[in-house]
Amino acid sequence: MPVTDVTTDIAHCTLTIEAAFDATVERVWALYADPRQLEKVWGPPEVPATFVDHNLTPGAKCTYYMTDPNSGEKYYGWWIITEADAPSLLTFDDGFGDADFNPAPGMPISKNVYRFEAADGGTRALYTSVYPDAASLQQVLDMGVIEGASSAINQIDAFLAG
């Protein structure tokens, strides 16, 4: 499994996931840069994503939704890209949305830093999410963010190998 470590730090309002992939940094970056590839692994395997807008230019808004296969219910999300330095760094604000991709009331917005570096013939990835306060971090932990993010990241090696 690619996920090698998960750390939560309530005092600093952070969730950090470390992963190791059997692909080059450039190949891992290409996955995040291409919405058709990314939607294959963004979110848990049982709740596929569809990206509507996707542009890794600073200031751009990326929008997506995930569809529950049993109920058909859609869960909306968005990113605002703050930095993109291919192939090693992607930073963005990440939030839950309504059907028009506006920020969902009462839902936290996290600041995310994704770092990719060559390691042991593959890629070491460090995914860090910073929440505005401990209550916001706890809210997403209670929603299952660790399980959902880990299951999503754990799909990447198989996708890249296929």
N, C-alpha and C positions, 0 to 999 in steps of 0.2 A: 504494500500500500504506500502511495506517495506521502501521505501525511506522517510526519515523524515526531511532531510535538505540537501540543496545544497548551497555551498559557493564558490565563485570565489574571488581570491585575485590577481588582476593584478600586484600590486606592488611586491608581492612575487612569482608570476608566478605559483600559485597553484589553483587546483580545488579539493574540498573536498566534498564527498557525504557520508552522514550518513544514515544508514539503521537499522531496527530492524526486526529480523526474529523469527518466531515461531518454532525454532528448536534449538537443542543444538549446542554449538560451534563445537563439534566433527562432527556433521552431516553436518554443513555448510562447515567445512574444507574438509570433504569427497567429497563434490560436486566439489570443486576446484582441488582436488587431482586426480579425475577420469575424463579423457578427454571425455568419452562417456556421462557422466552426465553434465559436464561443457558445452559441445557444445549445449546442450538443452537450455541454458540460456545465453550464451555468445553472446552478440549482441541483437539488437532489434528482437522481435518475428517474424517480416516479413522477416528478413534476417538471416537465420540460419547459424551457424558456423560448420566447420569441422576441428578438430584438426588432424594434420598430425604427429607431434612430440609433446610429452608432458612428461615432467619429472621435478619434483619440486626440484631437487638437485641443489645447488648453482653451477653456471657455465653452467648449461644446457640451451639449446635453445629450446623453445617451438614454434611451427609454426602452423598456422591455416589460413583458408580462410573463408570468408562469401560469400554466393551466392545469388545474387538478383533473386528472383523467377520469375520476369517478363522478364528480359533481359538475365538471365543466366550469367551475368557478375560476375566475382570473385574479391573480395577485399582481399588482402593478409596482414597478420600481423605476428609479432613475438615478443617473450619475451626472455630476458636473465635473468635467475633467479639469484638473488644476495643473498637472504637469505630465508630460509624456516624453521620455527620453529613451527611445528604442535602442536596444532591446532590453534595457536593464531596469527601468523605473516607470511606474504608472501611479499617479496619485489622483484621487477623486473624492468628492463628497458623494455619499450614497444614502438614498432615502427610499422610504415606502411612498407609494403614490396612490392617487385616486385614478379613475378611468381616463382622466385627461392628463395624467402624469404630473399633476400638481402634488406638492408635499401633503401627505396624509396627516390630518390633525392628530395630535397625541402620540405620534410615532417619532422615534429618534432619527437623527441624521448623524451618520458617522463620517469621520475623515479617514480615508484609507490610503495606505502606502503599500504597493506591491513592488518588491525588489526581486530581481532575477540575476543570478551570477553563476558562472561556470564552476562546476565542482565534480570531481571524480568521474569525468567523462560525460556528465549530464548537466542538470541544472538544479541549483538550490534556490528555492523560492521562500520568501518571507512575506507573509500577508499580515499586515497590522491594521487594525481598526481602532480608532480612538472615538469614544463617545463623549457627549458634552458633560455627563455626570454619571455617578455610580448607579443611580436609579435607571437611567437609559440603558446602560450596559446590562444591568440585571433584567430589564424588560426583554431584551433580545435573547439573553441566556435562557430565560423562562420559555421563550418561544421556540427554542431548539436550534439556535444559530450554530452551535458547535457541531451538532449532528448533521445539520443541513449543509454547512460549508464543508465539513470533512468528507461527506459522501460525494459532494460535487467535485472537490479537488481530487478525490480518489479515482474518479473516472478518467482523468486526463491522460495518464500513461497509456491506457488501453485505446483511447481515441487516437492519440498520436501514433501509436504502433499500427493502427488499422489503416 
